[in-house]
Amino acid sequence: MPQIIPIRDLKKTNELSRMCKNATEPIYITKNGYGDMVIMSIEMYEKKLYMLDAYAKLDEAEEQVRKGKVLDAGESLKSVRKKYDL
């Protein structure tokens, strides 16, 4: 379940930092009862960026397969071995 805190709690910087480090998902900040922003630890942010990059690469690969832009695995390995003299 997501953590939701009012914007006034941003004054409690040490407690907020601890919450971010211990949280398993972003913390939602509300202002006047409405969603205003989201905060998370740097580690969580970097992990999210890594996963977004991985998903984008998978989408690109799936699109290439749909378009038929694929190579035979054996032929591909042969060309790599020849190129790098392996």
Steps between C-alpha positions, in 0.01 A plus 500: 500500500645839408606746767322835480608798710398866508738761364549652846689182599779595257640711785598179681801439275676227701180301545411546133844383388467188716153435360630524143788262567271242663214532249446238231310743279482878451344718769212722389480858629163672523418869509153607616390136479607452137802326352781746440831313465684175549833439675730199515854407589777532242542122503133448415515770232805341335335158511186641336712663227684172441173310469353761262809468281473119504130515404575744217767266363264203523231695315751588229608136468140380478431756228799372303368144530155612378662668199701187425834667567656189650812299427561129520684435827757269342580743220521787746750311719707407195524864392600613851765228525637592157500873581689453828708202386363269767 
